[in-house]
Amino acid sequence: MLKSIVSVVSGYLAWTVLFLGGGAVLRAAFAAAHAADGRVDATGVLLLYLALSVLASAVAGAVTARLAPRRAMAHVGVLAALLLATGLPVQVSVWETLPVWYHVLFLAALVPVTWLGGRGQRRAALG
Protein backbone atom coordinates (compact mmCIF):
# COMPACT_ATOMS: atom_id res chain seq x y z
CA MET A 1 0.00 0.00 0.00
CA LEU A 2 2.82 2.40 0.87
CA LYS A 3 4.48 1.86 -2.52
CA SER A 4 1.19 2.66 -4.21
CA ILE A 5 0.88 5.92 -2.33
CA VAL A 6 4.51 6.80 -3.00
CA SER A 7 4.08 6.18 -6.74
CA VAL A 8 1.09 8.52 -7.02
CA VAL A 9 2.55 11.20 -4.74
CA SER A 10 5.84 11.06 -6.66
CA GLY A 11 4.04 11.59 -9.95
CA TYR A 12 2.05 14.47 -8.47
CA LEU A 13 5.21 16.07 -7.11
CA ALA A 14 6.96 15.60 -10.46
CA TRP A 15 4.10 17.42 -12.22
CA THR A 16 4.12 20.20 -9.65
CA VAL A 17 7.88 20.76 -9.70
CA LEU A 18 8.05 20.69 -13.50
CA PHE A 19 5.07 22.97 -14.09
CA LEU A 20 5.75 25.48 -11.33
CA GLY A 21 9.49 25.54 -12.01
CA GLY A 22 8.98 25.80 -15.74
CA GLY A 23 6.29 28.42 -15.19
CA ALA A 24 8.74 30.53 -13.18
CA VAL A 25 11.23 30.29 -16.05
CA LEU A 26 8.56 31.30 -18.57
CA ARG A 27 7.44 34.23 -16.41
CA ALA A 28 11.02 35.46 -16.15
CA ALA A 29 11.78 34.92 -19.83
CA PHE A 30 8.56 36.57 -21.01
CA ALA A 31 7.95 39.11 -18.25
CA ALA A 32 6.55 41.66 -20.70
CA ALA A 33 3.76 39.23 -21.67
CA HIS A 34 2.51 39.02 -18.07
CA ALA A 35 0.34 41.85 -16.77
CA ALA A 36 0.46 42.86 -13.11
CA ASP A 37 -2.90 41.14 -12.50
CA GLY A 38 -1.60 37.88 -13.98
CA ARG A 39 -3.27 38.33 -17.36
CA VAL A 40 -1.47 36.77 -20.32
CA ASP A 41 -2.78 37.50 -23.81
CA ALA A 42 0.25 36.49 -25.89
CA THR A 43 -0.75 33.34 -27.75
CA GLY A 44 2.84 32.15 -28.11
CA VAL A 45 3.46 32.34 -24.37
CA LEU A 46 0.18 30.56 -23.61
CA LEU A 47 1.16 27.79 -26.03
CA LEU A 48 4.47 27.44 -24.18
CA TYR A 49 2.55 27.03 -20.91
CA LEU A 50 0.39 24.36 -22.56
CA ALA A 51 3.49 22.58 -23.86
CA LEU A 52 4.94 22.72 -20.36
CA SER A 53 1.76 21.19 -18.95
CA VAL A 54 1.87 18.41 -21.56
CA LEU A 55 5.51 17.66 -20.68
CA ALA A 56 4.78 17.71 -16.93
CA SER A 57 1.74 15.45 -17.38
CA ALA A 58 3.62 12.89 -19.47
CA VAL A 59 6.54 12.80 -17.05
CA ALA A 60 4.20 12.53 -14.05
CA GLY A 61 2.39 9.58 -15.64
CA ALA A 62 5.71 7.89 -16.42
CA VAL A 63 7.02 8.41 -12.89
CA THR A 64 3.88 6.96 -11.35
CA ALA A 65 3.85 3.96 -13.70
CA ARG A 66 7.54 3.30 -13.07
CA LEU A 67 7.14 3.35 -9.29
CA ALA A 68 3.81 1.52 -9.05
CA PRO A 69 4.24 -1.90 -7.44
CA ARG A 70 1.60 -3.51 -9.71
CA ARG A 71 -1.33 -2.44 -11.89
CA ALA A 72 0.60 0.64 -12.93
CA MET A 73 -2.17 2.11 -15.05
CA ALA A 74 -4.61 2.04 -12.14
CA HIS A 75 -2.13 4.20 -10.23
CA VAL A 76 -1.74 6.49 -13.23
CA GLY A 77 -5.53 6.81 -13.33
CA VAL A 78 -5.57 7.94 -9.71
CA LEU A 79 -2.84 10.46 -10.47
CA ALA A 80 -4.74 11.77 -13.50
CA ALA A 81 -7.89 12.19 -11.41
CA LEU A 82 -5.92 14.07 -8.73
CA LEU A 83 -4.33 16.36 -11.33
CA LEU A 84 -7.75 17.13 -12.79
CA ALA A 85 -9.26 17.66 -9.32
CA THR A 86 -6.46 20.15 -8.62
CA GLY A 87 -6.47 21.73 -12.07
CA LEU A 88 -10.19 22.52 -12.16
CA PRO A 89 -10.29 24.88 -9.18
CA VAL A 90 -6.97 26.46 -10.18
CA GLN A 91 -8.27 27.21 -13.67
CA VAL A 92 -11.52 28.57 -12.24
CA SER A 93 -9.53 30.84 -9.92
CA VAL A 94 -7.64 32.38 -12.87
CA TRP A 95 -10.58 32.28 -15.29
CA GLU A 96 -10.56 36.06 -15.86
CA THR A 97 -6.82 36.29 -16.56
CA LEU A 98 -6.50 33.76 -19.39
CA PRO A 99 -8.51 33.07 -22.55
CA VAL A 100 -11.17 30.35 -22.46
CA TRP A 101 -9.37 28.28 -25.11
CA TYR A 102 -6.36 28.01 -22.78
CA HIS A 103 -8.45 26.70 -19.87
CA VAL A 104 -10.22 24.18 -22.09
CA LEU A 105 -7.01 22.84 -23.66
CA PHE A 106 -5.17 22.75 -20.34
CA LEU A 107 -7.89 20.73 -18.62
CA ALA A 108 -8.66 18.54 -21.63
CA ALA A 109 -5.03 17.45 -21.94
CA LEU A 110 -4.37 16.54 -18.29
CA VAL A 111 -5.91 13.08 -18.17
CA PRO A 112 -5.04 11.71 -21.63
CA VAL A 113 -1.45 12.98 -21.59
CA THR A 114 -0.86 11.64 -18.08
CA TRP A 115 -2.28 8.31 -19.26
CA LEU A 116 -0.03 8.30 -22.34
CA GLY A 117 3.01 9.03 -20.18
CA GLY A 118 2.15 6.05 -18.01
CA ARG A 119 1.55 3.79 -21.03
CA GLY A 120 4.84 4.84 -22.57
CA GLN A 121 6.69 3.98 -19.37
CA ARG A 122 5.00 0.59 -19.13
CA ARG A 123 5.87 -0.23 -22.76
CA ALA A 124 9.48 0.83 -22.21
CA ALA A 125 9.69 -1.36 -19.12
CA LEU A 126 8.19 -4.36 -20.93
CA GLY A 127 10.08 -4.02 -24.20
N, C-alpha and C positions, 0 to 999 in steps of 0.2 A: 504494500500500500504506500509506503514512504517513497519508494522509487517512482511510483505513478505520480505522486504529488510533486516530487522534485522535477520530473520530466515536464510537466505542464507549467510549473512555476518558472523553470529555466527558459522555456520557450517564451513565456510572457515577459520575462526580464530581458531576453534578447531583443524582442520587438521594441520594448520600451527604450532600452539603451540606444539601439540603432536609430529609431525614429526621433527621439528627443535630441540625441547627439547630432544626428544628421540635420535636424531642424535648426539647431543652434548654428551649425556651419552655414546653412542656407540663409538664415537671417543675417549673419555677419557678412556673407558674400554679396547679398542682394539687399542691403539695408535700405536703399532708396525705394525699393518696391514695397516696403512695409510701412504703413501709416502708423501714427502714434496710437490709434485705437485698435491696432492689430489687423486692419483691413489690408488685403492683398488683392489687387486687380490685375496684375501682370500675369497673363496666361502662361508664359514660359516658366515663371517661378512656381506657379500652381502645379504645372505638369511635373516639375522637379520634385515637389512635395509628394505628388501621387506616385512617382517612380520610387521615391524613398520608402513610401508605405508598402509598395509592392515588394521591394527588396526585403524590408523588415519582416513582412508577413511570410515570405518564402523561407527566409532564414529561421524564423520562429517555428514554423511547421517542421523544418528539417531537424532543428535542435530537439524538439519534443519527440519526434519519431525516433531519433537516434538514441535518446535516453530512456524511452519507454521500455519497461521490462517485458511486456508482451502486448498484443493487440494495439500496436502503435497508432493505427489510424483512429481508434476510439479515443486515445489520448489527444491526438491532433484535433479531433472534433470538439473535445472539451475546450481546448485552447482557442479554437476558432470562435466558439460560442462566447468565451470570456472576452476575447478581443472585440467582438461585436457588441457585447453588453457594455463594455467600456467606451467603445467608439461612438455609439449612439448618443449618450448624454453629452459627450465632449463636442460632437458636431452640432448638437442642438444649442449648446452654450455659445458657440461661435457662429451661429447661423447668419447673423447680420453682417459679419465681417468677410465672408467668403461667398462666391457665387454658388447657386444651387447645384450646378453641374458638378462642382468640386465635391460637395457633400455626397451627392448620389454616387459618383464614381469611387470615392474613398470607401464608403460603406459597402458598396456592391462588390468591391474587390477583396475585402478582408477575408471572408470565409473561403472562397474558391482558391485564392492564392496561397493561403495558409495550408489548405488541403493539398494543393499541388506541391508545395515545399515538402510536406510530409511524405507524399507518394514518391517524390524524387529521391528522398533519403532512403526510403525502404527499398526502392529498386536498386540504388547504388549498393546498399548493404547486401542484397540478395545476389547481385550479379557481379 
